[in-house]
Amino acid sequence: MNRHISLIVILAILGIIKADINIGLNTKNGHFNVFIENQLWLTSGDFGFYHQNEWYSTKNTDKDLFLLNVNNSNGNDQFGKYNATTFNWGIKKNSIEPFWSTRITQYHNDHMVTFTQKFYYPITNTGVRKTDDLVSVYPSFANATKTHINYLTFSGNFGKPSVGVWPETVNFMDHGGIPLVLNDLDGKVVIVSPFDSFMVSGQLISPHFGYLACGIEGMVNYIPGGYEYTTILYSGNGVNRAMYEWGELYLRKSSKPRVKDSDDMTIQTLGYWTDNGAYYYYNTVPHKNYEKTMSDVKMYLDSIKVPVKNYQLDSWWYYKGENNGVKLWEPRHDIFPNGIKNLQEILDAPLILHNRYFSPDNLYSTEMNFPFQTETRMALPKDSNLFTYIMGLAKEWGMSVYEQDWLITTFEGMESTQNTTDFAETWLRNMGFAAKELDLNIQYCMPLPRFLLESSKIDKVTQSRASDDYHPDNDQWQVGYTSMLIHSLGIFPFKDNFWSNSDEQVGCPPRYGECREYNNVLEAIVSCLSNGPIGISDGINYVNRSLVMQTCREDGILLKLDRPATVMDHTFLTKTPAIAQISSTTSTLTVKNEKLTWAYLLLAETEQQTVITLADLGLSGTYSWQNYGDDHIHILSEKYPILVPALPSTKEKVNFRYLQIAPIRLKSQWNILGEEKIVSSSRTRFTYTEFSETSVVATLSGAPSEIVSLKLHHGDLTGTARYESLKCTLNKEGTAQVTCSVTCTC
């Protein structure tokens, strides 16, 4: 360890700083070591910036940085008390005024440290013109000194996950490395990520320094004086818990409340979608326009009593110009001769309306004089007025959610989103400002991870796509990792639309190949477990009503969980980490101040037998479990874990198991395991008033006259135990009470 130790470590030794992440700091050169629970995890590397086509850094082969002075300070902010050490650097040997500074801030109570770089003067000719390099680096990490560290990170379109051993197998691709989640085999976690300036952030293996570097991405060619960039290190226990706590810091920083499903009715209720993968994506009923097609869809859904409560209209409805961008975000007369408002009144439901990037020849710029940043391939509005104008019109048409698609394409397709420090952020802020002014919600689609971090600052971003575009029978149901990231930042993941029927849907768009979804049940389960919007997209006469109604009540209210299903922690605790499709979540109900927890476990495409314990699920006590669709029930306890055989898939069919896990009171005559739905015990269905060792009383909620099929159990769980069914009919207010003691009645 370095001999020159800062005030930060002295305070930690004395117990004044209680956090389990501490910094050993060399005050002679600004280098540092990262200690987690007194174990050395990471050591710093060199750092600096690119200015006027040259590197200035602490690296011997670069132009020198001269350390002018070191200052210690302390204070208190929204994260609590802190101590900070600031290093002021000059770029000339006899400098008096600092040109650049680096600051380490250690918080006393939170498990966090921040690293901030500040530019006192403008930096010009900075751009290395590469997205896989940086123009400023601080902090950097030369080594991982712990015996074994795994990593999880996200990159590219929709934040695709990658896992491996750190740093031997790391491969940051396509704006990747944000956040970087490191864990040891005991479940200790360190998360490295930008804490501001997300849209110009970079975390990658630096081509110049040769190790992990954090800072400003390489396309930026000018940094204004006074500009600051901060990186955070956060430590916690367990990947899921640490990620959630990490996300809470971002929400606390921006004062954005965590989004509730009640904040956005498209998250609460069943939807019908027409985007890529849908039967009616650039495809209508033969010889009919979209107005007639969507009217027919509504009539069909009503006729089979599928309670769709919101509709999504994709990019097929508005005018396009150069490079297929938006020329005029208004309905084409050949698509909707009577306008969108007329259709919305027919559908009798709110709309989700799709938008993309604007074309260089868009009419808002060329004819209406809205200020735009116009480039060769695309254009973006410079202020919020354009968004206020188009969203205001769309609200009159019945829009509830503005879907901003093609985010990565827009970001990478324009110079100004990448070579300035603020344009991309301003674009998203302006969109969010207009939505808030009009009380509308936003869904992000095709986001890089940085867009998800930026959403933590924008109140009206309520949801984001968690996977690539759905096509019948593709693998975009794998959302357990991205759901973790999206949920941690306070919004809801959306799996995308799906077909509910496994039969061939004749007449579907030719681009889909075979018009058949072999894995319709898996698609429905994953949609439910995402805990976000659910959007079916079958053609007329093809909706599988019985499967669709497994996701919701008869009034279209979705059956909600505590959180999205995410990849389980134990999958990270191995010396050979790999992408695993083993996810879980819970639903918790409160009875007289006692919390009762149901759990849900999805395993797919596993190569060997999987053992799941109570501890893996975060449970204690005695539980029952069953395979979805099977009436056999089994015991789960410390003595009896769940054993799931290997699940190899075929070419057409994904092999999976979906397990529903319910609490058991051993002395009671009866236990209510839940209802016969994908989410068996949801707060949108059940309110318990008593759950004792002798009786169970619960209130059911739903549509008037709805029939709710309950799963009941009494007796032991040995041998060939099965659940029993009880059907309860709700009254005209949409409620019923079920009471189980000696018998069960409702």
SEDO-140366 format. One record per residue (C-alpha): x, y, z. Coordinates in pm, whole numbers, padded with zeros to 5 digits. Last residue first. Layout:
BEGIN
{{X Y Z}}
...
//
This chain:
BEGIN
{{-06687 -01757 -00063}}
{{-06637 -02079 00129}}
{{-06347 -02293 00248}}
{{-06399 -02560 00514}}
{{-06281 -02610 00874}}
{{-06131 -02262 00848}}
{{-06114 -02091 00510}}
{{-06301 -01770 00434}}
{{-06326 -01609 00090}}
{{-06470 -01260 00058}}
{{-06592 -01125 -00274}}
{{-06548 -00800 -00466}}
{{-06644 -00648 -00802}}
{{-06911 -00409 -00678}}
{{-07176 -00624 -00850}}
{{-07053 -00927 -00657}}
{{-06756 -01146 -00744}}
{{-06811 -01515 -00817}}
{{-06576 -01752 -00635}}
{{-06461 -02084 -00778}}
{{-06275 -02319 -00545}}
{{-06009 -02558 -00672}}
{{-05808 -02822 -00484}}
{{-05430 -02853 -00482}}
{{-05258 -03183 -00517}}
{{-05039 -03389 -00286}}
{{-04877 -03696 -00440}}
{{-04645 -03799 -00159}}
{{-04591 -03544 00115}}
{{-04735 -03197 00136}}
{{-04954 -03244 00441}}
{{-05321 -03159 00486}}
{{-05503 -02870 00325}}
{{-05451 -02689 -00001}}
{{-05645 -02440 -00207}}
{{-05605 -02294 -00555}}
{{-05866 -02029 -00637}}
{{-06064 -01979 -00957}}
{{-06205 -01626 -00974}}
{{-06535 -01578 -01160}}
{{-06602 -01216 -01254}}
{{-06956 -01097 -01176}}
{{-06839 -00734 -01141}}
{{-06473 -00701 -01243}}
{{-06196 -00764 -00995}}
{{-06117 -00771 -00624}}
{{-06092 -01063 -00381}}
{{-06101 -01022 -00004}}
{{-05919 -01278 00209}}
{{-05976 -01472 00531}}
{{-05755 -01763 00639}}
{{-05802 -01971 00951}}
{{-05629 -02186 01213}}
{{-05257 -02111 01187}}
{{-05332 -01753 01095}}
{{-05376 -01553 00776}}
{{-05643 -01289 00840}}
{{-05750 -00973 00655}}
{{-05585 -01055 00325}}
{{-05635 -00830 00024}}
{{-05602 -01016 -00303}}
{{-05647 -00926 -00672}}
{{-05437 -00621 -00760}}
{{-05202 -00715 -00474}}
{{-05127 -01032 -00669}}
{{-05126 -01398 -00566}}
{{-05114 -01647 -00853}}
{{-04929 -01442 -01109}}
{{-04963 -01674 -01410}}
{{-05324 -01743 -01313}}
{{-05512 -02016 -01126}}
{{-05555 -01818 -00810}}
{{-05347 -01820 -00494}}
{{-05214 -02090 -00264}}
{{-05494 -02034 -00016}}
{{-05409 -02258 00280}}
{{-05654 -02478 00469}}
{{-05675 -02667 00796}}
{{-05405 -02456 00952}}
{{-05125 -02615 01150}}
{{-04858 -02602 00878}}
{{-04916 -02241 00772}}
{{-04781 -02250 00415}}
{{-04641 -01970 00199}}
{{-04673 -02008 -00182}}
{{-04423 -02079 -00461}}
{{-04518 -02080 -00829}}
{{-04267 -02249 -01059}}
{{-04219 -02187 -01432}}
{{-04009 -02450 -01603}}
{{-03858 -02407 -01947}}
{{-03764 -02585 -02269}}
{{-03779 -02341 -02559}}
{{-03944 -02500 -02863}}
{{-03855 -02467 -03229}}
{{-03496 -02588 -03259}}
{{-03518 -02791 -02938}}
{{-03424 -02668 -02593}}
{{-03225 -02840 -02320}}
{{-03377 -02802 -01972}}
{{-03158 -02979 -01716}}
{{-03364 -03106 -01423}}
{{-03509 -02878 -01154}}
{{-03457 -02969 -00788}}
{{-03629 -02744 -00534}}
{{-03487 -02764 -00183}}
{{-03627 -02994 00090}}
{{-03461 -02971 00432}}
{{-03455 -02592 00450}}
{{-03811 -02595 00320}}
{{-03998 -02628 -00008}}
{{-04278 -02886 -00019}}
{{-04447 -03005 -00336}}
{{-04776 -02947 -00516}}
{{-04924 -03142 -00806}}
{{-05193 -02950 -00999}}
{{-04966 -02887 -01299}}
{{-05020 -02587 -01527}}
{{-04736 -02388 -01374}}
{{-04507 -02630 -01191}}
{{-04585 -02630 -00822}}
{{-04434 -02508 -00498}}
{{-04535 -02516 -00134}}
{{-04360 -02317 00134}}
{{-04224 -02358 00485}}
{{-04017 -02103 00674}}
{{-03758 -01864 00532}}
{{-03730 -01686 00199}}
{{-03463 -01486 00013}}
{{-03509 -01698 -00299}}
{{-03156 -01839 -00294}}
{{-03192 -01881 00084}}
{{-03500 -02100 00036}}
{{-03292 -02322 -00188}}
{{-03287 -02376 -00564}}
{{-03089 -02668 -00710}}
{{-03048 -02669 -01088}}
{{-02979 -02982 -01291}}
{{-02763 -02916 -01595}}
{{-02758 -02727 -01924}}
{{-03033 -02475 -01848}}
{{-03242 -02355 -02142}}
{{-03508 -02195 -01925}}
{{-03578 -02141 -01554}}
{{-03851 -01912 -01421}}
{{-03921 -01879 -01047}}
{{-04210 -01702 -00881}}
{{-04231 -01629 -00508}}
{{-04520 -01560 -00273}}
{{-04446 -01355 00038}}
{{-04663 -01286 00340}}
{{-04579 -00973 00539}}
{{-04716 -00938 00890}}
{{-04849 -00599 00999}}
{{-05206 -00731 01028}}
{{-05183 -00910 00693}}
{{-04952 -00760 00431}}
{{-04920 -00908 00084}}
{{-04592 -00960 -00099}}
{{-04545 -01074 -00457}}
{{-04203 -01205 -00546}}
{{-03947 -01232 -00826}}
{{-03719 -01487 -00984}}
{{-03496 -01543 -01283}}
{{-03281 -01826 -01415}}
{{-03191 -01777 -01782}}
{{-02815 -01772 -01732}}
{{-02548 -01576 -01919}}
{{-02216 -01725 -01808}}
{{-01993 -01705 -01502}}
{{-01709 -01958 -01468}}
{{-01575 -01913 -01115}}
{{-01929 -01907 -00980}}
{{-02131 -01677 -00759}}
{{-02305 -01475 -01032}}
{{-02582 -01732 -01090}}
{{-02646 -01728 -00712}}
{{-02784 -01377 -00737}}
{{-03090 -01467 -00943}}
{{-03155 -01302 -01278}}
{{-03447 -01063 -01251}}
{{-03825 -01097 -01235}}
{{-03976 -00749 -01225}}
{{-04082 -00603 -00890}}
{{-04342 -00653 -00617}}
{{-04579 -00825 -00861}}
{{-04889 -00715 -01050}}
{{-05186 -00894 -01205}}
{{-05287 -00663 -01489}}
{{-05620 -00481 -01479}}
{{-05811 -00566 -01799}}
{{-06157 -00572 -01637}}
{{-06167 -00954 -01649}}
{{-05848 -00964 -01444}}
{{-05507 -00999 -01604}}
{{-05225 -01217 -01735}}
{{-05397 -01556 -01747}}
{{-05669 -01384 -01951}}
{{-05430 -01377 -02246}}
{{-05387 -01755 -02227}}
{{-05761 -01832 -02228}}
{{-05823 -01572 -02500}}
{{-05577 -01712 -02752}}
{{-05604 -01433 -03009}}
{{-05606 -01565 -03368}}
{{-05941 -01459 -03516}}
{{-05809 -01108 -03594}}
{{-05430 -01100 -03590}}
{{-05223 -01134 -03277}}
{{-05041 -00842 -03112}}
{{-05069 -00870 -02734}}
{{-04911 -00595 -02527}}
{{-04829 -00624 -02158}}
{{-04685 -00319 -01983}}
{{-04445 -00371 -01693}}
{{-04417 -00640 -01425}}
{{-04156 -00820 -01640}}
{{-04296 -01139 -01485}}
{{-04625 -01098 -01670}}
{{-04455 -01053 -02007}}
{{-04223 -01344 -01928}}
{{-04523 -01569 -01860}}
{{-04706 -01464 -02176}}
{{-04398 -01523 -02392}}
{{-04338 -01861 -02229}}
{{-04696 -01963 -02308}}
{{-04662 -01846 -02669}}
{{-04342 -02040 -02735}}
{{-04427 -02193 -03073}}
{{-04524 -01858 -03224}}
{{-04624 -01910 -03588}}
{{-04626 -01715 -03910}}
{{-04315 -01885 -04050}}
{{-04094 -01616 -04198}}
{{-04151 -01295 -04004}}
{{-04062 -01070 -04298}}
{{-04370 -01201 -04485}}
{{-04606 -00993 -04266}}
{{-04884 -01221 -04130}}
{{-05147 -01356 -04368}}
{{-05207 -01690 -04196}}
{{-05145 -01695 -03822}}
{{-05015 -02050 -03772}}
{{-05128 -02182 -03435}}
{{-04931 -02110 -03117}}
{{-05159 -01821 -03018}}
{{-05071 -01541 -02775}}
{{-04849 -01349 -03015}}
{{-04614 -01108 -02841}}
{{-04548 -00736 -02787}}
{{-04240 -00590 -02623}}
{{-04070 -00705 -02300}}
{{-04140 -00373 -02128}}
{{-03934 -00273 -01826}}
{{-04075 -00034 -01564}}
{{-03896 00269 -01417}}
{{-03703 00343 -01095}}
{{-03339 00317 -01196}}
{{-03298 -00027 -01036}}
{{-03596 -00149 -01238}}
{{-03427 -00072 -01570}}
{{-03101 -00241 -01470}}
{{-03264 -00553 -01327}}
{{-03503 -00575 -01623}}
{{-03196 -00570 -01848}}
{{-03065 -00885 -01681}}
{{-03382 -01094 -01671}}
{{-03502 -00994 -02019}}
{{-03459 -01310 -02228}}
{{-03799 -01308 -02407}}
{{-03615 -01167 -02709}}
{{-03541 -01521 -02826}}
{{-03729 -01535 -03159}}
{{-04041 -01746 -03224}}
{{-04267 -01477 -03367}}
{{-04068 -01157 -03397}}
{{-04017 -00927 -03103}}
{{-03783 -00630 -03133}}
{{-03483 -00628 -02901}}
{{-03529 -00638 -02527}}
{{-03600 -00431 -02216}}
{{-03813 -00153 -02365}}
{{-03840 00139 -02129}}
{{-04103 00270 -01892}}
{{-04210 00569 -01682}}
{{-04016 00857 -01833}}
{{-04228 01141 -01699}}
{{-03998 01243 -01414}}
{{-03678 01284 -01614}}
{{-03357 01272 -01409}}
{{-03347 00893 -01358}}
{{-03422 00862 -01729}}
{{-03063 00975 -01797}}
{{-02937 00649 -01647}}
{{-03163 00458 -01885}}
{{-03042 00666 -02177}}
{{-02680 00585 -02080}}
{{-02758 00212 -02109}}
{{-02824 00261 -02483}}
{{-03192 00283 -02556}}
{{-03380 00124 -02847}}
{{-03719 00234 -02708}}
{{-03789 00481 -02427}}
{{-04151 00514 -02312}}
{{-04277 00855 -02209}}
{{-04575 00967 -02001}}
{{-04805 01264 -02047}}
{{-04906 01533 -01797}}
{{-04884 01815 -02056}}
{{-04612 02014 -01876}}
{{-04447 01690 -01770}}
{{-04437 01562 -02126}}
{{-04298 01892 -02252}}
{{-04022 01893 -01990}}
{{-03934 01529 -02065}}
{{-03883 01598 -02435}}
{{-03675 01905 -02353}}
{{-03466 01701 -02106}}
{{-03405 01434 -02369}}
{{-03278 01683 -02628}}
{{-03082 01876 -02363}}
{{-02896 01559 -02263}}
{{-02802 01492 -02625}}
{{-02686 01851 -02672}}
{{-02482 01888 -02351}}
{{-02119 01782 -02375}}
{{-02082 01829 -02748}}
{{-01932 01588 -03005}}
{{-02180 01301 -02961}}
{{-02535 01436 -02993}}
{{-02406 01707 -03227}}
{{-02262 01459 -03478}}
{{-02588 01278 -03545}}
{{-02653 00918 -03647}}
{{-02514 00759 -03330}}
{{-02764 00930 -03100}}
{{-03053 00902 -03344}}
{{-02993 00534 -03413}}
{{-02950 00462 -03041}}
{{-03280 00632 -02961}}
{{-03476 00479 -03250}}
{{-03805 00497 -03056}}
{{-03959 00766 -02837}}
{{-04302 00633 -02737}}
{{-04528 00914 -02615}}
{{-04780 00765 -02372}}
{{-05139 00880 -02302}}
{{-05242 00990 -02650}}
{{-05612 01066 -02698}}
{{-05609 01283 -03013}}
{{-05606 01597 -02799}}
{{-05297 01458 -02627}}
{{-05143 01414 -02970}}
{{-05184 01783 -03051}}
{{-05018 01882 -02724}}
{{-04743 01628 -02780}}
{{-04668 01786 -03118}}
{{-04655 02143 -02986}}
{{-04487 02075 -02651}}
{{-04223 01868 -02829}}
{{-04160 02152 -03075}}
{{-04138 02407 -02793}}
{{-03892 02206 -02583}}
{{-03577 02341 -02744}}
{{-03322 02259 -03013}}
{{-03537 02014 -03209}}
{{-03352 01723 -03369}}
{{-03252 01657 -03731}}
{{-03128 01359 -03927}}
{{-02913 01238 -04216}}
{{-02704 01535 -04324}}
{{-02751 01748 -04013}}
{{-03020 01978 -03882}}
{{-03023 02111 -03526}}
{{-03375 02249 -03525}}
{{-03547 02574 -03426}}
{{-03923 02566 -03502}}
{{-03985 02787 -03802}}
{{-04313 02628 -03917}}
{{-04221 02571 -04284}}
{{-03870 02424 -04309}}
{{-03814 02331 -03945}}
{{-04153 02190 -03849}}
{{-04192 02065 -04207}}
{{-03916 01807 -04175}}
{{-03657 01821 -04454}}
{{-03363 01698 -04242}}
{{-03583 01410 -04122}}
{{-03686 01384 -03758}}
{{-03589 01086 -03541}}
{{-03858 00835 -03433}}
{{-04211 00853 -03290}}
{{-04467 00597 -03176}}
{{-04802 00680 -03019}}
{{-04942 00494 -02717}}
{{-05316 00554 -02718}}
{{-05587 00574 -02454}}
{{-05902 00363 -02497}}
{{-06249 00389 -02650}}
{{-06127 00220 -02969}}
{{-06390 00407 -03170}}
{{-06315 00733 -02989}}
{{-05945 00676 -03050}}
{{-06016 00623 -03420}}
{{-06192 00960 -03449}}
{{-05907 01130 -03263}}
{{-05657 00969 -03501}}
{{-05798 01142 -03806}}
{{-06099 01080 -04029}}
{{-05907 00955 -04333}}
{{-05669 00761 -04105}}
{{-05413 00577 -04318}}
{{-05473 00746 -04656}}
{{-05497 01083 -04483}}
{{-05159 01037 -04314}}
{{-05179 01109 -03943}}
{{-04954 01385 -03806}}
{{-04588 01378 -03709}}
{{-04474 01557 -04025}}
{{-04143 01484 -04197}}
{{-04034 01214 -03955}}
{{-03724 01030 -04075}}
{{-03707 00780 -04361}}
{{-03366 00912 -04465}}
{{-03544 01213 -04615}}
{{-03916 01239 -04544}}
{{-04177 01043 -04353}}
{{-04544 01122 -04283}}
{{-04723 00949 -03994}}
{{-04928 00629 -03945}}
{{-04687 00340 -04012}}
{{-04453 00425 -03726}}
{{-04648 00235 -03461}}
{{-04991 00279 -03306}}
{{-05020 00130 -02956}}
{{-05362 00059 -02804}}
{{-05485 00076 -02444}}
{{-05755 -00096 -02236}}
{{-05778 -00439 -02400}}
{{-06042 -00644 -02215}}
{{-06056 -00966 -02423}}
{{-06427 -01048 -02432}}
{{-06430 -01257 -02753}}
{{-06661 -01009 -02929}}
{{-06486 -00709 -02772}}
{{-06153 -00821 -02914}}
{{-06309 -00868 -03260}}
{{-06482 -00530 -03262}}
{{-06158 -00356 -03156}}
{{-05955 -00536 -03422}}
{{-06216 -00443 -03684}}
{{-06186 -00075 -03588}}
{{-05808 -00111 -03612}}
{{-05839 -00251 -03965}}
{{-06095 00009 -04076}}
{{-05870 00298 -03972}}
{{-05565 00111 -04096}}
{{-05693 00089 -04453}}
{{-05888 -00207 -04586}}
{{-05848 -00428 -04895}}
{{-05694 -00713 -04697}}
{{-05682 -00645 -04319}}
{{-05370 -00438 -04273}}
{{-04994 -00494 -04263}}
{{-04723 -00238 -04189}}
{{-04715 -00400 -03843}}
{{-05062 -00558 -03815}}
{{-04955 -00906 -03703}}
{{-04715 -00753 -03453}}
{{-04344 -00827 -03458}}
{{-04243 -00464 -03523}}
{{-04513 -00244 -03369}}
{{-04892 -00287 -03375}}
{{-04966 -00339 -03007}}
{{-05277 -00420 -02798}}
{{-05267 -00341 -02427}}
{{-05373 -00492 -02095}}
{{-05378 -00253 -01801}}
{{-05163 -00113 -01521}}
{{-04847 -00024 -01714}}
{{-05057 00151 -01981}}
{{-05235 00329 -01693}}
{{-04917 00511 -01595}}
{{-04865 00650 -01244}}
{{-05062 00360 -01088}}
{{-04778 00128 -01187}}
{{-04556 00325 -00951}}
{{-04249 00517 -01073}}
{{-03973 00569 -00814}}
{{-03981 00934 -00715}}
{{-03739 01169 -00891}}
{{-03545 01391 -00650}}
{{-03253 01405 -00898}}
{{-02986 01289 -00650}}
{{-03230 01064 -00465}}
{{-03323 00891 -00790}}
{{-02958 00836 -00872}}
{{-02884 00706 -00522}}
{{-03184 00470 -00539}}
{{-03031 00311 -00846}}
{{-02727 00200 -00645}}
{{-02956 00053 -00379}}
{{-03140 -00151 -00644}}
{{-02814 -00265 -00803}}
{{-02672 -00365 -00464}}
{{-02984 -00569 -00383}}
{{-02979 -00753 -00714}}
{{-02602 -00815 -00717}}
{{-02578 -00935 -00358}}
{{-02414 -00723 -00088}}
{{-02320 -00362 -00141}}
{{-02049 -00123 -00259}}
{{-02092 00190 -00471}}
{{-01819 00356 -00673}}
{{-01935 00674 -00844}}
{{-01790 00868 -01137}}
{{-01826 01244 -01171}}
{{-01768 01487 -01460}}
{{-01737 01861 -01410}}
{{-01735 02148 -01661}}
{{-01611 02485 -01533}}
{{-01463 02579 -01870}}
{{-01639 02418 -02162}}
{{-01530 02082 -02308}}
{{-01491 02070 -02687}}
{{-01434 01780 -02928}}
{{-01650 01507 -02770}}
{{-01625 01192 -02985}}
{{-01395 01015 -02738}}
{{-01633 00968 -02446}}
{{-01577 01159 -02124}}
{{-01451 00961 -01826}}
{{-01382 00623 -01674}}
{{-01082 00408 -01768}}
{{-01034 00035 -01723}}
{{-00690 -00069 -01849}}
{{-00450 -00023 -02141}}
{{-00370 00345 -02098}}
{{-00412 00469 -02454}}
{{-00650 00204 -02589}}
{{-00858 00251 -02273}}
{{-01052 -00053 -02157}}
{{-01393 00103 -02126}}
{{-01624 00325 -01924}}
{{-01758 00624 -02116}}
{{-01997 00907 -02043}}
{{-02113 01168 -02291}}
{{-02489 01112 -02243}}
{{-02451 01029 -01876}}
{{-02311 01368 -01771}}
{{-02367 01268 -01406}}
{{-02287 00983 -01167}}
{{-02099 00771 -01420}}
{{-02069 00407 -01314}}
{{-01867 00160 -01108}}
{{-02057 -00092 -00894}}
{{-01882 -00299 -00626}}
{{-02046 -00615 -00496}}
{{-01976 -00866 -00218}}
{{-02154 -01194 -00294}}
{{-01900 -01428 -00136}}
{{-01766 -01530 -00479}}
{{-01662 -01174 -00554}}
{{-01869 -00922 -00745}}
{{-01808 -00644 -00997}}
{{-02088 -00450 -01167}}
{{-01985 -00208 -01443}}
{{-02266 00035 -01526}}
{{-02212 00127 -01799}}
{{-01935 -00081 -01961}}
{{-02069 -00055 -02312}}
{{-02090 00220 -02575}}
{{-02087 -00048 -02846}}
{{-01871 -00323 -02696}}
{{-01691 -00376 -02368}}
{{-01529 -00720 -02370}}
{{-01399 -00841 -02035}}
{{-01261 -01196 -02026}}
{{-00949 -01150 -01813}}
{{-01057 -00843 -01614}}
{{-01270 -00958 -01441}}
{{-01423 -01298 -01511}}
{{-01736 -01297 -01725}}
{{-02078 -01146 -01788}}
{{-02238 -00956 -02075}}
{{-02579 -00792 -02084}}
{{-02749 -00620 -02380}}
{{-02840 -00262 -02294}}
{{-03139 -00218 -02530}}
{{-02903 -00138 -02820}}
{{-02541 -00143 -02712}}
{{-02385 -00237 -02383}}
{{-02446 -00370 -02034}}
{{-02213 -00497 -01765}}
{{-02167 -00786 -01527}}
{{-01830 -00876 -01382}}
{{-01670 -01152 -01183}}
{{-01385 -01108 -00935}}
{{-01148 -01375 -00806}}
{{-00843 -01338 -00581}}
{{-00888 -00967 -00522}}
{{-00615 -00756 -00680}}
{{-00804 -00614 -00977}}
{{-00554 -00397 -01154}}
{{-00503 -00073 -01343}}
{{-00821 00108 -01245}}
{{-00883 00453 -01388}}
{{-01060 00751 -01233}}
{{-01045 00984 -01412}}
{{-00976 00976 -01786}}
{{-01053 01250 -02035}}
{{-01089 01229 -02412}}
{{-01202 00866 -02405}}
{{-01178 00576 -02649}}
{{-01412 00321 -02811}}
{{-01643 00589 -02951}}
{{-01354 00730 -03152}}
{{-01293 01077 -03286}}
{{-00998 01145 -03052}}
{{-01189 01466 -02991}}
{{-01019 01712 -02760}}
{{-00938 01986 -03007}}
{{-01026 02234 -02734}}
{{-01054 02215 -02355}}
{{-01211 02521 -02195}}
{{-01059 02626 -01862}}
{{-01117 02513 -01504}}
{{-01195 02158 -01614}}
{{-01315 01946 -01322}}
{{-01274 01575 -01258}}
{{-01481 01408 -00989}}
{{-01441 01067 -00824}}
{{-01723 00964 -00592}}
{{-01716 00713 -00306}}
{{-02016 00520 -00181}}
{{-02133 00277 00084}}
{{-02350 00540 00247}}
{{-02265 00641 00602}}
{{-01949 00849 00600}}
{{-01923 00948 00235}}
{{-01579 00958 00072}}
{{-01523 01224 -00195}}
{{-01221 01198 -00426}}
{{-01142 01505 -00635}}
{{-00940 01557 -00952}}
{{-00859 01904 -01081}}
{{-00773 02063 -01415}}
{{-00604 02384 -01532}}
{{-00495 02504 -01189}}
{{-00366 02862 -01158}}
{{-00002 02910 -01062}}
{{00164 02710 -01337}}
{{00545 02697 -01333}}
{{00573 02349 -01482}}
{{00291 02396 -01730}}
{{-00016 02176 -01762}}
{{-00138 02245 -01410}}
{{-00317 02015 -01167}}
{{-00522 02070 -00852}}
{{-00580 01762 -00636}}
{{-00891 01768 -00417}}
{{-00950 01547 -00111}}
{{-01305 01515 00019}}
{{-01471 01415 00345}}
{{-01842 01347 00355}}
{{-02157 01378 00561}}
{{-02485 01265 00414}}
{{-02610 01165 00069}}
{{-02826 01476 00022}}
{{-02525 01694 00109}}
{{-02291 01750 00406}}
{{-01938 01887 00416}}
{{-01570 01820 00444}}
{{-01248 01952 00292}}
{{-00890 01850 00220}}
{{-00679 02038 -00037}}
{{-00380 01920 -00241}}
{{-00157 02156 -00440}}
{{00008 02225 -00776}}
{{00046 01872 -00914}}
{{00202 01913 -01259}}
{{00053 01712 -01545}}
{{00322 01614 -01792}}
{{00284 01555 -02164}}
{{00265 01180 -02213}}
{{00523 00896 -02198}}
{{00544 00891 -01818}}
{{00169 00853 -01761}}
{{00040 01110 -01512}}
{{-00150 01273 -01797}}
{{-00164 01538 -02066}}
{{-00243 01367 -02398}}
{{-00200 01568 -02717}}
{{-00425 01685 -03002}}
{{-00500 02025 -02854}}
{{-00609 01864 -02527}}
{{-00659 01497 -02438}}
{{-00703 01436 -02065}}
{{-00539 01273 -01765}}
{{-00521 00956 -01559}}
{{-00278 00682 -01467}}
{{-00389 00364 -01293}}
{{-00562 00307 -00964}}
{{-00564 -00010 -00762}}
{{-00869 -00228 -00705}}
{{-00990 -00484 -00452}}
{{-00776 -00449 -00138}}
{{-00958 -00603 00156}}
{{-01048 -00384 00455}}
{{-01422 -00438 00408}}
{{-01379 -00323 00048}}
{{-01055 -00133 -00007}}
{{-00990 00074 -00321}}
{{-00630 00190 -00373}}
{{-00528 00539 -00482}}
{{-00310 00753 -00708}}
{{-00319 01129 -00662}}
{{00058 01175 -00700}}
{{00204 01284 -00367}}
{{-00120 01252 -00169}}
{{-00125 00876 -00215}}
{{-00478 00771 -00119}}
{{-00603 00449 00038}}
{{-00977 00471 -00028}}
{{-01252 00306 00173}}
{{-01567 00107 00097}}
{{-01736 -00048 00400}}
{{-01881 00283 00513}}
{{-01850 00380 00879}}
{{-01637 00694 00844}}
{{-01555 00817 01195}}
{{-01432 00470 01287}}
{{-01075 00582 01363}}
{{-00946 00368 01075}}
{{-01201 00524 00841}}
{{-01101 00874 00948}}
{{-00735 00794 00881}}
{{-00831 00650 00540}}
{{-01003 00969 00429}}
{{-00736 01196 00582}}
{{-00496 01069 00320}}
{{-00224 00805 00332}}
{{00119 00856 00182}}
{{00288 00521 00235}}
{{00116 00357 -00062}}
{{00000 00000 00000}}
//
